[in-house]
Amino acid sequence: MISGSSELSSFLERLRQQIDNLAGNTPIGRHLVVDGDNLQKISVKFYGTPDNWKKIFDYNKLTTTELSTGTLLEIPQ
């Protein structure tokens, strides 16, 4: 139970930090792989540049750059 304003301030700060941590781990979107997709094209779609393909690769714990049609990828922030 929170009894004083100091405790309330401390509690609210911890809560804000937890929310910030969760927001940083939430993907900005999802992409269903279609025929002809590759990581660079998907990177352009979400980030405007092909250079962030590795970010998508790592976030989804992929083991190959070959994408299978129907795979659902999460797109990190």
N, CA, C, O and CB atoms as a CASP TS submission, in Angstrom:
PFRMAT TS
TARGET T0000
AUTHOR 0000-0000-0000
METHOD Language model
MODEL 1
PARENT N/A
ATOM      1  N   MET     1       0.843  -1.176   0.000  1.00  0.00           N
ATOM      2  CA  MET     1       0.000   0.000   0.000  1.00  0.00           C
ATOM      3  C   MET     1       0.892   1.244   0.000  1.00  0.00           C
ATOM      4  O   MET     1       1.945   1.256   0.637  1.00  0.00           O
ATOM      5  CB  MET     1      -0.961  -0.005   1.222  1.00  0.00           C
ATOM      6  N   ILE     2       0.473   2.271  -0.705  1.00  0.00           N
ATOM      7  CA  ILE     2       1.223   3.516  -0.803  1.00  0.00           C
ATOM      8  C   ILE     2       0.635   4.504   0.189  1.00  0.00           C
ATOM      9  O   ILE     2      -0.558   4.806   0.159  1.00  0.00           O
ATOM     10  CB  ILE     2       1.191   4.090  -2.256  1.00  0.00           C
ATOM     11  N   SER     3       1.511   5.011   1.085  1.00  0.00           N
ATOM     12  CA  SER     3       0.979   5.858   2.152  1.00  0.00           C
ATOM     13  C   SER     3       1.361   7.331   2.035  1.00  0.00           C
ATOM     14  O   SER     3       0.582   8.185   2.461  1.00  0.00           O
ATOM     15  CB  SER     3       1.444   5.341   3.467  1.00  0.00           C
ATOM     16  N   GLY     4       2.514   7.664   1.482  1.00  0.00           N
ATOM     17  CA  GLY     4       2.941   9.065   1.433  1.00  0.00           C
ATOM     18  C   GLY     4       3.207   9.529   0.021  1.00  0.00           C
ATOM     19  O   GLY     4       3.273   8.728  -0.912  1.00  0.00           O
ATOM     20  N   SER     5       3.360  10.840  -0.127  1.00  0.00           N
ATOM     21  CA  SER     5       3.590  11.394  -1.459  1.00  0.00           C
ATOM     22  C   SER     5       4.944  10.962  -2.014  1.00  0.00           C
ATOM     23  O   SER     5       5.094  10.809  -3.226  1.00  0.00           O
ATOM     24  CB  SER     5       3.503  12.919  -1.421  1.00  0.00           C
ATOM     25  N   SER     6       5.924  10.765  -1.147  1.00  0.00           N
ATOM     26  CA  SER     6       7.236  10.292  -1.593  1.00  0.00           C
ATOM     27  C   SER     6       7.134   8.869  -2.151  1.00  0.00           C
ATOM     28  O   SER     6       7.718   8.551  -3.187  1.00  0.00           O
ATOM     29  CB  SER     6       8.253  10.340  -0.429  1.00  0.00           C
ATOM     30  N   GLU     7       6.387   8.028  -1.448  1.00  0.00           N
ATOM     31  CA  GLU     7       6.185   6.664  -1.920  1.00  0.00           C
ATOM     32  C   GLU     7       5.405   6.656  -3.230  1.00  0.00           C
ATOM     33  O   GLU     7       5.707   5.867  -4.126  1.00  0.00           O
ATOM     34  CB  GLU     7       5.452   5.833  -0.861  1.00  0.00           C
ATOM     35  N   LEU     8       4.420   7.514  -3.347  1.00  0.00           N
ATOM     36  CA  LEU     8       3.628   7.603  -4.565  1.00  0.00           C
ATOM     37  C   LEU     8       4.501   8.048  -5.739  1.00  0.00           C
ATOM     38  O   LEU     8       4.403   7.490  -6.831  1.00  0.00           O
ATOM     39  CB  LEU     8       2.450   8.573  -4.373  1.00  0.00           C
ATOM     40  N   SER     9       5.341   9.035  -5.520  1.00  0.00           N
ATOM     41  CA  SER     9       6.247   9.507  -6.568  1.00  0.00           C
ATOM     42  C   SER     9       7.186   8.399  -7.007  1.00  0.00           C
ATOM     43  O   SER     9       7.423   8.213  -8.201  1.00  0.00           O
ATOM     44  CB  SER     9       7.051  10.714  -6.082  1.00  0.00           C
ATOM     45  N   SER    10       7.716   7.670  -6.050  1.00  0.00           N
ATOM     46  CA  SER    10       8.617   6.563  -6.350  1.00  0.00           C
ATOM     47  C   SER    10       7.894   5.476  -7.146  1.00  0.00           C
ATOM     48  O   SER    10       8.423   4.951  -8.126  1.00  0.00           O
ATOM     49  CB  SER    10       9.197   5.978  -5.054  1.00  0.00           C
ATOM     50  N   PHE    11       6.695   5.153  -6.712  1.00  0.00           N
ATOM     51  CA  PHE    11       5.891   4.141  -7.398  1.00  0.00           C
ATOM     52  C   PHE    11       5.604   4.567  -8.840  1.00  0.00           C
ATOM     53  O   PHE    11       5.753   3.769  -9.766  1.00  0.00           O
ATOM     54  CB  PHE    11       4.569   3.898  -6.640  1.00  0.00           C
ATOM     55  N   LEU    12       5.196   5.816  -9.026  1.00  0.00           N
ATOM     56  CA  LEU    12       4.877   6.312 -10.361  1.00  0.00           C
ATOM     57  C   LEU    12       6.106   6.319 -11.265  1.00  0.00           C
ATOM     58  O   LEU    12       5.993   6.037 -12.458  1.00  0.00           O
ATOM     59  CB  LEU    12       4.287   7.714 -10.274  1.00  0.00           C
ATOM     60  N   GLU    13       7.260   6.634 -10.723  1.00  0.00           N
ATOM     61  CA  GLU    13       8.494   6.614 -11.517  1.00  0.00           C
ATOM     62  C   GLU    13       8.824   5.188 -11.962  1.00  0.00           C
ATOM     63  O   GLU    13       9.192   4.968 -13.116  1.00  0.00           O
ATOM     64  CB  GLU    13       9.671   7.207 -10.706  1.00  0.00           C
ATOM     65  N   ARG    14       8.696   4.230 -11.060  1.00  0.00           N
ATOM     66  CA  ARG    14       8.945   2.826 -11.428  1.00  0.00           C
ATOM     67  C   ARG    14       7.956   2.352 -12.489  1.00  0.00           C
ATOM     68  O   ARG    14       8.328   1.631 -13.414  1.00  0.00           O
ATOM     69  CB  ARG    14       8.857   1.919 -10.185  1.00  0.00           C
ATOM     70  N   LEU    15       6.710   2.754 -12.352  1.00  0.00           N
ATOM     71  CA  LEU    15       5.684   2.399 -13.323  1.00  0.00           C
ATOM     72  C   LEU    15       6.001   2.998 -14.689  1.00  0.00           C
ATOM     73  O   LEU    15       5.869   2.321 -15.709  1.00  0.00           O
ATOM     74  CB  LEU    15       4.307   2.869 -12.843  1.00  0.00           C
ATOM     75  N   ARG    16       6.417   4.257 -14.717  1.00  0.00           N
ATOM     76  CA  ARG    16       6.785   4.913 -15.975  1.00  0.00           C
ATOM     77  C   ARG    16       7.943   4.184 -16.651  1.00  0.00           C
ATOM     78  O   ARG    16       7.939   4.005 -17.869  1.00  0.00           O
ATOM     79  CB  ARG    16       7.161   6.383 -15.726  1.00  0.00           C
ATOM     80  N   GLN    17       8.937   3.763 -15.862  1.00  0.00           N
ATOM     81  CA  GLN    17      10.076   3.035 -16.421  1.00  0.00           C
ATOM     82  C   GLN    17       9.642   1.691 -17.005  1.00  0.00           C
ATOM     83  O   GLN    17      10.131   1.290 -18.061  1.00  0.00           O
ATOM     84  CB  GLN    17      11.148   2.818 -15.345  1.00  0.00           C
ATOM     85  N   GLN    18       8.741   1.003 -16.337  1.00  0.00           N
ATOM     86  CA  GLN    18       8.240  -0.268 -16.850  1.00  0.00           C
ATOM     87  C   GLN    18       7.485  -0.069 -18.164  1.00  0.00           C
ATOM     88  O   GLN    18       7.639  -0.857 -19.097  1.00  0.00           O
ATOM     89  CB  GLN    18       7.331  -0.939 -15.813  1.00  0.00           C
ATOM     90  N   ILE    19       6.685   0.965 -18.233  1.00  0.00           N
ATOM     91  CA  ILE    19       5.942   1.261 -19.463  1.00  0.00           C
ATOM     92  C   ILE    19       6.912   1.600 -20.592  1.00  0.00           C
ATOM     93  O   ILE    19       6.731   1.135 -21.717  1.00  0.00           O
ATOM     94  CB  ILE    19       4.948   2.429 -19.236  1.00  0.00           C
ATOM     95  N   ASP    20       7.925   2.392 -20.312  1.00  0.00           N
ATOM     96  CA  ASP    20       8.929   2.734 -21.320  1.00  0.00           C
ATOM     97  C   ASP    20       9.641   1.487 -21.821  1.00  0.00           C
ATOM     98  O   ASP    20       9.885   1.353 -23.020  1.00  0.00           O
ATOM     99  CB  ASP    20       9.947   3.727 -20.751  1.00  0.00           C
ATOM    100  N   ASN    21       9.977   0.571 -20.914  1.00  0.00           N
ATOM    101  CA  ASN    21      10.643  -0.671 -21.312  1.00  0.00           C
ATOM    102  C   ASN    21       9.748  -1.509 -22.207  1.00  0.00           C
ATOM    103  O   ASN    21      10.211  -2.054 -23.209  1.00  0.00           O
ATOM    104  CB  ASN    21      11.050  -1.479 -20.081  1.00  0.00           C
ATOM    105  N   LEU    22       8.489  -1.616 -21.864  1.00  0.00           N
ATOM    106  CA  LEU    22       7.555  -2.384 -22.682  1.00  0.00           C
ATOM    107  C   LEU    22       7.377  -1.753 -24.057  1.00  0.00           C
ATOM    108  O   LEU    22       7.344  -2.457 -25.066  1.00  0.00           O
ATOM    109  CB  LEU    22       6.203  -2.498 -21.981  1.00  0.00           C
ATOM    110  N   ALA    23       7.264  -0.447 -24.099  1.00  0.00           N
ATOM    111  CA  ALA    23       7.074   0.249 -25.373  1.00  0.00           C
ATOM    112  C   ALA    23       8.269   0.035 -26.288  1.00  0.00           C
ATOM    113  O   ALA    23       8.100  -0.066 -27.503  1.00  0.00           O
ATOM    114  CB  ALA    23       6.849   1.749 -25.141  1.00  0.00           C
ATOM    115  N   GLY    24       9.464  -0.036 -25.735  1.00  0.00           N
ATOM    116  CA  GLY    24      10.661  -0.251 -26.535  1.00  0.00           C
ATOM    117  C   GLY    24      10.743  -1.641 -27.123  1.00  0.00           C
ATOM    118  O   GLY    24      11.468  -1.857 -28.094  1.00  0.00           O
ATOM    119  N   ASN    25      10.017  -2.588 -26.558  1.00  0.00           N
ATOM    120  CA  ASN    25      10.043  -3.962 -27.035  1.00  0.00           C
ATOM    121  C   ASN    25       8.850  -4.313 -27.914  1.00  0.00           C
ATOM    122  O   ASN    25       8.769  -5.427 -28.434  1.00  0.00           O
ATOM    123  CB  ASN    25      10.097  -4.896 -25.869  1.00  0.00           C
ATOM    124  N   THR    26       7.936  -3.384 -28.083  1.00  0.00           N
ATOM    125  CA  THR    26       6.745  -3.637 -28.881  1.00  0.00           C
ATOM    126  C   THR    26       7.063  -3.407 -30.349  1.00  0.00           C
ATOM    127  O   THR    26       7.580  -2.350 -30.710  1.00  0.00           O
ATOM    128  CB  THR    26       5.574  -2.740 -28.428  1.00  0.00           C
ATOM    129  N   PRO    27       6.760  -4.385 -31.203  1.00  0.00           N
ATOM    130  CA  PRO    27       7.032  -4.182 -32.632  1.00  0.00           C
ATOM    131  C   PRO    27       6.153  -3.069 -33.208  1.00  0.00           C
ATOM    132  O   PRO    27       5.046  -2.825 -32.730  1.00  0.00           O
ATOM    133  CB  PRO    27       6.804  -5.491 -33.414  1.00  0.00           C
ATOM    134  N   ILE    28       6.669  -2.402 -34.241  1.00  0.00           N
ATOM    135  CA  ILE    28       5.896  -1.327 -34.872  1.00  0.00           C
ATOM    136  C   ILE    28       4.879  -1.893 -35.857  1.00  0.00           C
ATOM    137  O   ILE    28       3.969  -1.189 -36.296  1.00  0.00           O
ATOM    138  CB  ILE    28       6.832  -0.341 -35.589  1.00  0.00           C
ATOM    139  N   GLY    29       5.040  -3.155 -36.197  1.00  0.00           N
ATOM    140  CA  GLY    29       4.108  -3.765 -37.134  1.00  0.00           C
ATOM    141  C   GLY    29       4.450  -5.220 -37.382  1.00  0.00           C
ATOM    142  O   GLY    29       5.396  -5.772 -36.819  1.00  0.00           O
ATOM    143  N   ARG    30       3.653  -5.814 -38.238  1.00  0.00           N
ATOM    144  CA  ARG    30       3.876  -7.199 -38.649  1.00  0.00           C
ATOM    145  C   ARG    30       3.772  -7.248 -40.166  1.00  0.00           C
ATOM    146  O   ARG    30       3.078  -6.442 -40.787  1.00  0.00           O
ATOM    147  CB  ARG    30       2.845  -8.181 -37.972  1.00  0.00           C
ATOM    148  N   HIS    31       4.471  -8.205 -40.743  1.00  0.00           N
ATOM    149  CA  HIS    31       4.455  -8.344 -42.196  1.00  0.00           C
ATOM    150  C   HIS    31       4.313  -9.816 -42.544  1.00  0.00           C
ATOM    151  O   HIS    31       5.091 -10.648 -42.077  1.00  0.00           O
ATOM    152  CB  HIS    31       5.742  -7.743 -42.837  1.00  0.00           C
ATOM    153  N   LEU    32       3.315 -10.137 -43.366  1.00  0.00           N
ATOM    154  CA  LEU    32       3.125 -11.488 -43.861  1.00  0.00           C
ATOM    155  C   LEU    32       3.899 -11.612 -45.166  1.00  0.00           C
ATOM    156  O   LEU    32       3.615 -10.910 -46.137  1.00  0.00           O
ATOM    157  CB  LEU    32       1.606 -11.820 -44.060  1.00  0.00           C
ATOM    158  N   VAL    33       4.868 -12.498 -45.180  1.00  0.00           N
ATOM    159  CA  VAL    33       5.743 -12.661 -46.348  1.00  0.00           C
ATOM    160  C   VAL    33       4.939 -13.195 -47.532  1.00  0.00           C
ATOM    161  O   VAL    33       4.214 -14.184 -47.421  1.00  0.00           O
ATOM    162  CB  VAL    33       6.926 -13.615 -46.024  1.00  0.00           C
ATOM    163  N   VAL    34       5.089 -12.513 -48.662  1.00  0.00           N
ATOM    164  CA  VAL    34       4.478 -12.955 -49.919  1.00  0.00           C
ATOM    165  C   VAL    34       5.579 -13.319 -50.896  1.00  0.00           C
ATOM    166  O   VAL    34       6.745 -12.978 -50.695  1.00  0.00           O
ATOM    167  CB  VAL    34       3.550 -11.856 -50.517  1.00  0.00           C
ATOM    168  N   ASP    35       5.203 -14.005 -51.942  1.00  0.00           N
ATOM    169  CA  ASP    35       6.157 -14.424 -52.970  1.00  0.00           C
ATOM    170  C   ASP    35       6.931 -13.219 -53.491  1.00  0.00           C
ATOM    171  O   ASP    35       6.323 -12.211 -53.853  1.00  0.00           O
ATOM    172  CB  ASP    35       5.430 -15.140 -54.131  1.00  0.00           C
ATOM    173  N   GLY    36       8.235 -13.301 -53.537  1.00  0.00           N
ATOM    174  CA  GLY    36       9.081 -12.222 -54.040  1.00  0.00           C
ATOM    175  C   GLY    36       9.614 -11.291 -52.967  1.00  0.00           C
ATOM    176  O   GLY    36      10.457 -10.440 -53.253  1.00  0.00           O
ATOM    177  N   ASP    37       9.140 -11.435 -51.741  1.00  0.00           N
ATOM    178  CA  ASP    37       9.648 -10.601 -50.645  1.00  0.00           C
ATOM    179  C   ASP    37      11.079 -10.979 -50.281  1.00  0.00           C
ATOM    180  O   ASP    37      11.495 -12.130 -50.414  1.00  0.00           O
ATOM    181  CB  ASP    37       8.744 -10.729 -49.411  1.00  0.00           C
ATOM    182  N   ASN    38      11.804  -9.989 -49.827  1.00  0.00           N
ATOM    183  CA  ASN    38      13.094 -10.232 -49.182  1.00  0.00           C
ATOM    184  C   ASN    38      13.230  -9.214 -48.055  1.00  0.00           C
ATOM    185  O   ASN    38      12.442  -8.273 -47.957  1.00  0.00           O
ATOM    186  CB  ASN    38      14.295 -10.125 -50.210  1.00  0.00           C
ATOM    187  N   LEU    39      14.220  -9.408 -47.219  1.00  0.00           N
ATOM    188  CA  LEU    39      14.364  -8.558 -46.043  1.00  0.00           C
ATOM    189  C   LEU    39      14.612  -7.095 -46.403  1.00  0.00           C
ATOM    190  O   LEU    39      14.154  -6.198 -45.696  1.00  0.00           O
ATOM    191  CB  LEU    39      15.491  -9.066 -45.180  1.00  0.00           C
ATOM    192  N   GLN    40      15.331  -6.850 -47.492  1.00  0.00           N
ATOM    193  CA  GLN    40      15.598  -5.474 -47.899  1.00  0.00           C
ATOM    194  C   GLN    40      14.308  -4.768 -48.327  1.00  0.00           C
ATOM    195  O   GLN    40      14.095  -3.606 -47.983  1.00  0.00           O
ATOM    196  CB  GLN    40      16.621  -5.447 -49.044  1.00  0.00           C
ATOM    197  N   LYS    41      13.452  -5.462 -49.071  1.00  0.00           N
ATOM    198  CA  LYS    41      12.178  -4.863 -49.501  1.00  0.00           C
ATOM    199  C   LYS    41      11.294  -4.556 -48.294  1.00  0.00           C
ATOM    200  O   LYS    41      10.652  -3.507 -48.233  1.00  0.00           O
ATOM    201  CB  LYS    41      11.434  -5.807 -50.480  1.00  0.00           C
ATOM    202  N   ILE    42      11.270  -5.471 -47.348  1.00  0.00           N
ATOM    203  CA  ILE    42      10.461  -5.271 -46.145  1.00  0.00           C
ATOM    204  C   ILE    42      11.008  -4.098 -45.338  1.00  0.00           C
ATOM    205  O   ILE    42      10.242  -3.308 -44.786  1.00  0.00           O
ATOM    206  CB  ILE    42      10.433  -6.555 -45.281  1.00  0.00           C
ATOM    207  N   SER    43      12.335  -3.985 -45.271  1.00  0.00           N
ATOM    208  CA  SER    43      12.966  -2.871 -44.575  1.00  0.00           C
ATOM    209  C   SER    43      12.577  -1.535 -45.216  1.00  0.00           C
ATOM    210  O   SER    43      12.298  -0.564 -44.514  1.00  0.00           O
ATOM    211  CB  SER    43      14.493  -3.038 -44.577  1.00  0.00           C
ATOM    212  N   VAL    44      12.562  -1.492 -46.537  1.00  0.00           N
ATOM    213  CA  VAL    44      12.160  -0.268 -47.240  1.00  0.00           C
ATOM    214  C   VAL    44      10.708   0.085 -46.908  1.00  0.00           C
ATOM    215  O   VAL    44      10.382   1.250 -46.682  1.00  0.00           O
ATOM    216  CB  VAL    44      12.336  -0.436 -48.771  1.00  0.00           C
ATOM    217  N   LYS    45       9.847  -0.922 -46.881  1.00  0.00           N
ATOM    218  CA  LYS    45       8.428  -0.697 -46.599  1.00  0.00           C
ATOM    219  C   LYS    45       8.225  -0.048 -45.228  1.00  0.00           C
ATOM    220  O   LYS    45       7.415   0.869 -45.088  1.00  0.00           O
ATOM    221  CB  LYS    45       7.658  -2.021 -46.671  1.00  0.00           C
ATOM    222  N   PHE    46       8.956  -0.520 -44.221  1.00  0.00           N
ATOM    223  CA  PHE    46       8.724  -0.044 -42.858  1.00  0.00           C
ATOM    224  C   PHE    46       9.650   1.090 -42.424  1.00  0.00           C
ATOM    225  O   PHE    46       9.263   1.927 -41.608  1.00  0.00           O
ATOM    226  CB  PHE    46       8.871  -1.182 -41.908  1.00  0.00           C
ATOM    227  N   TYR    47      10.858   1.124 -42.957  1.00  0.00           N
ATOM    228  CA  TYR    47      11.838   2.118 -42.498  1.00  0.00           C
ATOM    229  C   TYR    47      12.242   3.127 -43.571  1.00  0.00           C
ATOM    230  O   TYR    47      12.891   4.129 -43.270  1.00  0.00           O
ATOM    231  CB  TYR    47      13.067   1.416 -41.998  1.00  0.00           C
ATOM    232  N   GLY    48      11.862   2.864 -44.815  1.00  0.00           N
ATOM    233  CA  GLY    48      12.240   3.775 -45.890  1.00  0.00           C
ATOM    234  C   GLY    48      13.646   3.565 -46.404  1.00  0.00           C
ATOM    235  O   GLY    48      14.125   4.352 -47.220  1.00  0.00           O
ATOM    236  N   THR    49      14.320   2.521 -45.945  1.00  0.00           N
ATOM    237  CA  THR    49      15.678   2.211 -46.373  1.00  0.00           C
ATOM    238  C   THR    49      15.891   0.695 -46.318  1.00  0.00           C
ATOM    239  O   THR    49      15.338   0.025 -45.445  1.00  0.00           O
ATOM    240  CB  THR    49      16.723   2.952 -45.484  1.00  0.00           C
ATOM    241  N   PRO    50      16.691   0.150 -47.250  1.00  0.00           N
ATOM    242  CA  PRO    50      16.967  -1.291 -47.200  1.00  0.00           C
ATOM    243  C   PRO    50      17.989  -1.658 -46.120  1.00  0.00           C
ATOM    244  O   PRO    50      18.216  -2.839 -45.855  1.00  0.00           O
ATOM    245  CB  PRO    50      17.467  -1.766 -48.555  1.00  0.00           C
ATOM    246  N   ASP    51      18.592  -0.668 -45.510  1.00  0.00           N
ATOM    247  CA  ASP    51      19.711  -0.899 -44.591  1.00  0.00           C
ATOM    248  C   ASP    51      19.338  -1.538 -43.251  1.00  0.00           C
ATOM    249  O   ASP    51      20.220  -2.015 -42.537  1.00  0.00           O
ATOM    250  CB  ASP    51      20.386   0.389 -44.326  1.00  0.00           C
ATOM    251  N   ASN    52      18.053  -1.558 -42.896  1.00  0.00           N
ATOM    252  CA  ASN    52      17.654  -2.112 -41.593  1.00  0.00           C
ATOM    253  C   ASN    52      17.196  -3.567 -41.666  1.00  0.00           C
ATOM    254  O   ASN    52      16.533  -4.054 -40.751  1.00  0.00           O
ATOM    255  CB  ASN    52      16.546  -1.274 -41.004  1.00  0.00           C
ATOM    256  N   TRP    53      17.545  -4.261 -42.745  1.00  0.00           N
ATOM    257  CA  TRP    53      17.129  -5.655 -42.903  1.00  0.00           C
ATOM    258  C   TRP    53      17.654  -6.531 -41.771  1.00  0.00           C
ATOM    259  O   TRP    53      16.965  -7.457 -41.344  1.00  0.00           O
ATOM    260  CB  TRP    53      17.609  -6.200 -44.242  1.00  0.00           C
ATOM    261  N   LYS    54      18.858  -6.255 -41.279  1.00  0.00           N
ATOM    262  CA  LYS    54      19.463  -7.080 -40.218  1.00  0.00           C
ATOM    263  C   LYS    54      18.690  -6.934 -38.909  1.00  0.00           C
ATOM    264  O   LYS    54      18.607  -7.879 -38.125  1.00  0.00           O
ATOM    265  CB  LYS    54      20.946  -6.688 -40.004  1.00  0.00           C
ATOM    266  N   LYS    55      18.132  -5.767 -38.677  1.00  0.00           N
ATOM    267  CA  LYS    55      17.319  -5.524 -37.492  1.00  0.00           C
ATOM    268  C   LYS    55      16.108  -6.477 -37.488  1.00  0.00           C
ATOM    269  O   LYS    55      15.770  -7.061 -36.458  1.00  0.00           O
ATOM    270  CB  LYS    55      16.853  -4.035 -37.444  1.00  0.00           C
ATOM    271  N   ILE    56      15.469  -6.619 -38.647  1.00  0.00           N
ATOM    272  CA  ILE    56      14.325  -7.527 -38.794  1.00  0.00           C
ATOM    273  C   ILE    56      14.792  -8.973 -38.642  1.00  0.00           C
ATOM    274  O   ILE    56      14.146  -9.773 -37.966  1.00  0.00           O
ATOM    275  CB  ILE    56      13.628  -7.323 -40.171  1.00  0.00           C
ATOM    276  N   PHE    57      15.903  -9.298 -39.267  1.00  0.00           N
ATOM    277  CA  PHE    57      16.493 -10.638 -39.203  1.00  0.00           C
ATOM    278  C   PHE    57      16.764 -11.041 -37.756  1.00  0.00           C
ATOM    279  O   PHE    57      16.359 -12.118 -37.319  1.00  0.00           O
ATOM    280  CB  PHE    57      17.798 -10.694 -40.022  1.00  0.00           C
ATOM    281  N   ASP    58      17.444 -10.180 -37.026  1.00  0.00           N
ATOM    282  CA  ASP    58      17.804 -10.479 -35.635  1.00  0.00           C
ATOM    283  C   ASP    58      16.579 -10.543 -34.727  1.00  0.00           C
ATOM    284  O   ASP    58      16.467 -11.448 -33.900  1.00  0.00           O
ATOM    285  CB  ASP    58      18.777  -9.430 -35.110  1.00  0.00           C
ATOM    286  N   TYR    59      15.668  -9.596 -34.875  1.00  0.00           N
ATOM    287  CA  TYR    59      14.496  -9.521 -34.003  1.00  0.00           C
ATOM    288  C   TYR    59      13.639 -10.783 -34.112  1.00  0.00           C
ATOM    289  O   TYR    59      13.071 -11.249 -33.125  1.00  0.00           O
ATOM    290  CB  TYR    59      13.658  -8.287 -34.346  1.00  0.00           C
ATOM    291  N   ASN    60      13.555 -11.326 -35.331  1.00  0.00           N
ATOM    292  CA  ASN    60      12.740 -12.513 -35.566  1.00  0.00           C
ATOM    293  C   ASN    60      13.527 -13.812 -35.392  1.00  0.00           C
ATOM    294  O   ASN    60      13.005 -14.901 -35.630  1.00  0.00           O
ATOM    295  CB  ASN    60      12.150 -12.461 -36.955  1.00  0.00           C
ATOM    296  N   LYS    61      14.787 -13.686 -34.975  1.00  0.00           N
ATOM    297  CA  LYS    61      15.660 -14.838 -34.734  1.00  0.00           C
ATOM    298  C   LYS    61      15.705 -15.773 -35.948  1.00  0.00           C
ATOM    299  O   LYS    61      15.633 -16.995 -35.823  1.00  0.00           O
ATOM    300  CB  LYS    61      15.186 -15.611 -33.496  1.00  0.00           C
ATOM    301  N   LEU    62      15.827 -15.147 -37.132  1.00  0.00           N
ATOM    302  CA  LEU    62      15.909 -15.930 -38.362  1.00  0.00           C
ATOM    303  C   LEU    62      17.281 -16.579 -38.465  1.00  0.00           C
ATOM    304  O   LEU    62      18.261 -16.065 -37.924  1.00  0.00           O
ATOM    305  CB  LEU    62      15.632 -15.045 -39.600  1.00  0.00           C
ATOM    306  N   THR    63      17.348 -17.697 -39.153  1.00  0.00           N
ATOM    307  CA  THR    63      18.626 -18.392 -39.336  1.00  0.00           C
ATOM    308  C   THR    63      19.088 -18.343 -40.786  1.00  0.00           C
ATOM    309  O   THR    63      20.199 -18.768 -41.105  1.00  0.00           O
ATOM    310  CB  THR    63      18.509 -19.843 -38.881  1.00  0.00           C
ATOM    311  N   THR    64      18.230 -17.822 -41.662  1.00  0.00           N
ATOM    312  CA  THR    64      18.556 -17.671 -43.069  1.00  0.00           C
ATOM    313  C   THR    64      17.851 -16.435 -43.612  1.00  0.00           C
ATOM    314  O   THR    64      16.832 -16.001 -43.075  1.00  0.00           O
ATOM    315  CB  THR    64      18.156 -18.933 -43.870  1.00  0.00           C
ATOM    316  N   THR    65      18.403 -15.879 -44.676  1.00  0.00           N
ATOM    317  CA  THR    65      17.757 -14.726 -45.306  1.00  0.00           C
ATOM    318  C   THR    65      16.700 -15.168 -46.311  1.00  0.00           C
ATOM    319  O   THR    65      15.972 -14.333 -46.848  1.00  0.00           O
ATOM    320  CB  THR    65      18.798 -13.842 -45.995  1.00  0.00           C
ATOM    321  N   GLU    66      16.609 -16.453 -46.570  1.00  0.00           N
ATOM    322  CA  GLU    66      15.564 -16.990 -47.452  1.00  0.00           C
ATOM    323  C   GLU    66      14.244 -16.963 -46.694  1.00  0.00           C
ATOM    324  O   GLU    66      14.117 -17.593 -45.645  1.00  0.00           O
ATOM    325  CB  GLU    66      15.906 -18.449 -47.933  1.00  0.00           C
ATOM    326  N   LEU    67      13.265 -16.238 -47.218  1.00  0.00           N
ATOM    327  CA  LEU    67      11.968 -16.120 -46.551  1.00  0.00           C
ATOM    328  C   LEU    67      10.954 -17.053 -47.196  1.00  0.00           C
ATOM    329  O   LEU    67      10.917 -17.198 -48.418  1.00  0.00           O
ATOM    330  CB  LEU    67      11.461 -14.665 -46.598  1.00  0.00           C
ATOM    331  N   SER    68      10.143 -17.677 -46.373  1.00  0.00           N
ATOM    332  CA  SER    68       9.094 -18.564 -46.855  1.00  0.00           C
ATOM    333  C   SER    68       7.774 -17.805 -46.913  1.00  0.00           C
ATOM    334  O   SER    68       7.404 -17.114 -45.964  1.00  0.00           O
ATOM    335  CB  SER    68       8.968 -19.815 -45.952  1.00  0.00           C
ATOM    336  N   THR    69       7.067 -17.938 -48.032  1.00  0.00           N
ATOM    337  CA  THR    69       5.750 -17.323 -48.173  1.00  0.00           C
ATOM    338  C   THR    69       4.864 -17.784 -47.021  1.00  0.00           C
ATOM    339  O   THR    69       4.829 -18.965 -46.679  1.00  0.00           O
ATOM    340  CB  THR    69       5.105 -17.682 -49.545  1.00  0.00           C
ATOM    341  N   GLY    70       4.153 -16.832 -46.434  1.00  0.00           N
ATOM    342  CA  GLY    70       3.257 -17.143 -45.328  1.00  0.00           C
ATOM    343  C   GLY    70       3.865 -16.934 -43.959  1.00  0.00           C
ATOM    344  O   GLY    70       3.162 -17.012 -42.952  1.00  0.00           O
ATOM    345  N   THR    71       5.172 -16.669 -43.904  1.00  0.00           N
ATOM    346  CA  THR    71       5.822 -16.390 -42.625  1.00  0.00           C
ATOM    347  C   THR    71       5.398 -15.011 -42.114  1.00  0.00           C
ATOM    348  O   THR    71       5.385 -14.040 -42.870  1.00  0.00           O
ATOM    349  CB  THR    71       7.364 -16.468 -42.767  1.00  0.00           C
ATOM    350  N   LEU    72       5.057 -14.934 -40.850  1.00  0.00           N
ATOM    351  CA  LEU    72       4.681 -13.647 -40.246  1.00  0.00           C
ATOM    352  C   LEU    72       5.884 -13.092 -39.502  1.00  0.00           C
ATOM    353  O   LEU    72       6.365 -13.698 -38.544  1.00  0.00           O
ATOM    354  CB  LEU    72       3.453 -13.803 -39.282  1.00  0.00           C
ATOM    355  N   LEU    73       6.364 -11.945 -39.941  1.00  0.00           N
ATOM    356  CA  LEU    73       7.511 -11.298 -39.309  1.00  0.00           C
ATOM    357  C   LEU    73       7.044 -10.131 -38.472  1.00  0.00           C
ATOM    358  O   LEU    73       6.148  -9.390 -38.877  1.00  0.00           O
ATOM    359  CB  LEU    73       8.531 -10.830 -40.358  1.00  0.00           C
ATOM    360  N   GLU    74       7.640  -9.962 -37.314  1.00  0.00           N
ATOM    361  CA  GLU    74       7.402  -8.773 -36.506  1.00  0.00           C
ATOM    362  C   GLU    74       8.478  -7.753 -36.854  1.00  0.00           C
ATOM    363  O   GLU    74       9.641  -8.105 -37.049  1.00  0.00           O
ATOM    364  CB  GLU    74       7.408  -9.106 -34.971  1.00  0.00           C
ATOM    365  N   ILE    75       8.081  -6.500 -36.931  1.00  0.00           N
ATOM    366  CA  ILE    75       8.995  -5.424 -37.332  1.00  0.00           C
ATOM    367  C   ILE    75       9.324  -4.600 -36.092  1.00  0.00           C
ATOM    368  O   ILE    75       8.453  -3.939 -35.527  1.00  0.00           O
ATOM    369  CB  ILE    75       8.366  -4.520 -38.464  1.00  0.00           C
ATOM    370  N   PRO    76      10.609  -4.645 -35.668  1.00  0.00           N
ATOM    371  CA  PRO    76      10.988  -3.909 -34.450  1.00  0.00           C
ATOM    372  C   PRO    76      11.049  -2.410 -34.671  1.00  0.00           C
ATOM    373  O   PRO    76      11.124  -1.933 -35.803  1.00  0.00           O
ATOM    374  CB  PRO    76      12.328  -4.394 -33.943  1.00  0.00           C
ATOM    375  N   GLN    77      11.017  -1.677 -33.569  1.00  0.00           N
ATOM    376  CA  GLN    77      11.120  -0.215 -33.623  1.00  0.00           C
ATOM    377  C   GLN    77      12.502   0.210 -34.044  1.00  0.00           C
ATOM    378  O   GLN    77      12.776   1.405 -34.145  1.00  0.00           O
ATOM    379  CB  GLN    77      10.776   0.403 -32.273  1.00  0.00           C
TER
END
